[in-house]
Amino acid sequence: MKVAVYSTKPHDEAFLSNANSNFGHQLHFFKTRLTPETMQAATGYPCVCVFVNDVLDESVLRTLKEQGTELIALRCAGFNNVDLHAAAALGIKIVRVPAYSPYSVAEHTLALILSLSRHTHKAYNRVRDGNFSLKGLLGVELHGLTVGIIGTGNIGAIVSRILAGFGCRILAYDIKPNPKCLEEGVAYVDLPDLYSESDIVTLHCPLNKETYHLIDNEAFAQMKDGVMLINTGRGAIIDTKAAIVAIKSGKLGHLGLDVYEQEGDLFFEDLSDKIIDDDVFVRLLTFPNVIVTGHQGFFTKNALQNIAETTLRNIQDYADRKPLKNQVNPDFIIAA
Ligand code: NAD
């Protein structure tokens, strides 16, 4: 099938081209994001393949449809960037990669928790400067802490298992509790109880209307003083301005982010010689108890291989008119 691949980085091209030897699709790689200015390049392509920060709103989808696109293949699990109702109304099918390697994101979540709890981000620079003082590096042990996990699907369930191995008490909130987590002794509670009892809160639910700014001033007010908050889900689950207020007041003791609500203008690009215009983001970077990584949770060899294979398999199933097992549609949101 003829595929216009947007937001292509060298690693995308390498992994997709390699996996394509089993499929033989005609892949055309575009470095740019899919925007109203760049979408004309997809004219005549029945399939458009996109990533997390490509915005497929109603007007973009309408133009793609007029240009001949029938299928959107997401190279990611989240689909908050796609207007599923508009796609369904236009007859465009959407497929995604639901679980390419949940361990990649789960382990990155742990990397953020461990760095923040033991200040390894500060120690790294300090030791390289010949400063071996321990001032400010006093850590906390995870053993015995209570962790609240919001969203216990593929990723949240693994985070739960890893942290249980550290000796943490696991609380969870999910609109659909995971039977495996229940079997493993995870206690499902409502959000106010999760907020008030957790030393660490970690977010693994999708971004949708219900979870947009789920963590706002009101949520912070219910949390323990000095709580650690981790977000490897989607940026807009947290109201960033509320997080800044919570950091300044000491309510939020540690913040680890792999995602940021306005990341589309920043992440995946080298902006080291540019002035960053986003004052909220820059303010976040000034705090010593905040770590931000640029949406790299998914970025492991294992995951990229699985993403490439599943994306090309999804496209092949469409070309062969087979059932699309990884299709997302508006009913999916309701079912999820
Ligand atoms: P999943 O679909 O397996 O699990 C999501 C869970 O969230 C489900 O159990 C669902 O019932 C629950 N949920 C849905 N709405 C909820 C709500 N309102 N409140 C609480 N729970 C709710 O998804 P996953 O594979 O575990 O991924 C989770 C999220 O992680 C994705 O939606 C995506 O946004 C994000 N993600 C980030 C990266 C990264 O690189 N940082 C990579 C992959 C996925």
Boltz pocket constraint, residues with backbone or C-beta under 6 A from the ligand:
constraints:
  - pocket:
      binder: B
      contacts: [[A, 77], [A, 78], [A, 79], [A, 98], [A, 99], [A, 102], [A, 105], [A, 150], [A, 151], [A, 152], [A, 153], [A, 154], [A, 155], [A, 156], [A, 173], [A, 174], [A, 175], [A, 176], [A, 178], [A, 203], [A, 204], [A, 205], [A, 206], [A, 207], [A, 210], [A, 211], [A, 232], [A, 233], [A, 234], [A, 258], [A, 259], [A, 295], [A, 296], [A, 297], [A, 298], [A, 299], [A, 336]]
      max_distance: 6.0
